[in-house]
Amino acid sequence: MIFKKYRGFLFVTAYYLIGIFLSVITYEIFGHPYIHAPGLHHILFLTFMIGGFILTFISAFNFGGKNHLFHKESIIAHGIILGGVIISLVISFKLTNLKNEISKENQLPSSMIINVNDSIKYVVSDSDTVYMMKFDSIVIDKINLQIPNK
């Protein structure tokens, strides 16, 4: 029978599909109301991943035993799935760090002088133009702004 040969692979595939399905259903029911902490669907998915990691070790230690759920196919399936998850996490962390580094490099300093040409000069502070001079006339002057007394 063909299912007997691939029983370990089918067991592992069913295990992870049930985990993903329950995570999606949990998200649809409860949502993610507090964005600063992992939601219930994250915890459920992580629990299934940790369970899969434990099943991988059980499969490796019981390899060649009498239990038909722990055959070579189940070890291969666990390895493929967990390897994909680990690779995805590493890539996402690398991209997040790269994005943060790029955004830090592109930030303007707190105050800078920009000379467009000899006739136009800007002073920018915290992304706001506080002073602009065009030829000899001052167009914007928030530095020497005086508030009249009432």
C-alpha positions in Angstrom: 0.0 0.0 0.0 1.4 3.4 -1.0 0.2 5.1 2.2 2.2 2.7 4.4 5.4 3.8 2.7 4.8 7.5 3.1 3.0 7.3 6.5 5.6 9.4 8.3 5.6 12.1 5.7 1.8 12.2 5.7 1.7 12.4 9.5 4.2 15.3 9.6 2.3 17.1 6.8 -1.0 16.7 8.6 0.5 17.9 11.9 1.8 21.1 10.4 -1.3 21.7 8.3 -3.5 21.3 11.5 -1.2 23.8 13.3 -1.4 26.4 10.5 -5.2 25.9 10.2 -5.7 26.3 13.9 -3.5 29.5 13.9 -5.6 31.0 11.0 -8.9 30.1 12.7 -7.6 31.6 16.0 -6.6 34.8 14.3 -10.0 35.0 12.5 -11.9 34.6 15.8 -9.8 36.6 18.2 -7.8 38.9 15.9 -4.7 40.7 17.2 -6.1 43.4 19.5 -2.8 44.3 21.3 -0.1 44.8 18.7 2.8 45.2 21.2 2.7 41.5 22.2 2.3 38.3 20.3 -1.3 37.3 19.7 -2.8 34.0 20.5 -2.3 32.8 16.9 1.4 33.5 17.2 1.7 31.5 20.4 -0.3 28.6 18.9 1.9 28.5 15.8 5.0 28.7 18.0 3.7 25.8 20.1 3.2 23.7 17.0 6.7 24.6 15.8 8.3 23.6 19.1 6.2 20.4 19.0 7.6 19.7 15.5 11.1 20.3 16.7 10.5 17.8 19.6 9.0 15.3 17.1 12.1 15.6 15.0 14.4 14.6 17.8 12.0 11.7 18.8 12.1 10.6 15.1 15.9 10.8 15.0 16.3 8.8 18.3 13.8 6.2 17.3 15.1 5.8 13.8 14.9 2.2 12.8 12.5 1.3 15.6 9.2 -0.5 15.3 7.0 2.6 15.4 5.9 3.3 11.9 5.4 7.1 12.5 9.2 7.6 12.9 10.6 6.6 9.5 13.0 8.4 7.3 10.2 10.3 5.5 9.1 12.0 8.7 12.7 13.1 9.6 13.0 14.5 6.0 9.7 16.3 6.2 10.4 17.8 9.7 13.9 18.9 8.4 12.4 20.6 5.3 9.7 22.4 7.3 11.8 23.4 10.2 14.7 24.3 7.9 12.4 26.6 5.9 11.1 28.2 9.1 14.6 28.9 10.4 15.8 30.2 7.0 12.7 32.5 6.8 13.3 33.8 10.3 17.0 34.5 9.6 16.2 36.3 6.3 13.4 38.4 8.0 15.7 39.4 10.8 18.5 40.3 8.3 16.1 42.4 6.2 14.7 44.1 9.3 18.2 45.0 10.5 19.2 46.2 7.0 16.1 48.4 6.8 16.9 49.9 10.2 20.5 50.6 9.1 19.3 52.2 5.9 16.8 54.4 7.7 19.4 55.5 10.2 21.8 56.5 7.4 19.2 58.5 5.5 18.1 60.6 8.5 18.9 64.2 8.3 21.0 65.6 11.2 19.1 67.8 13.6 20.3 71.0 12.0 22.0 71.6 8.6 22.7 74.3 6.1 21.8 73.6 2.4 23.2 75.8 -0.3 21.3 75.2 -3.5 23.4 77.6 -5.4 25.0 81.0 -4.7 21.7 82.7 -4.5 19.5 80.4 -2.4 20.3 79.2 1.1 18.3 77.0 3.5 18.7 76.2 7.2 16.9 73.0 8.1 16.3 71.9 11.7 14.4 68.7 12.5 13.1 68.4 9.0 11.6 71.9 9.1 12.9 74.9 7.1 13.7 77.6 9.7 15.6 80.0 7.5 15.5 80.6 3.7 17.4 83.4 1.9 16.9 84.0 -1.8 19.4 86.5 -3.2 19.4 89.4 -0.7 15.9 88.9 0.7 14.9 86.7 3.5 11.9 84.6 2.6 11.6 82.5 5.8 13.1 83.4 9.2 11.9 81.3 12.1 15.2 81.8 13.9 14.8 85.5 14.8 11.0 85.3 15.2 9.8 87.6 17.8 6.4 87.3 19.5 4.8 90.7 20.2 3.8 91.3 23.8 0.0 91.6 24.5 
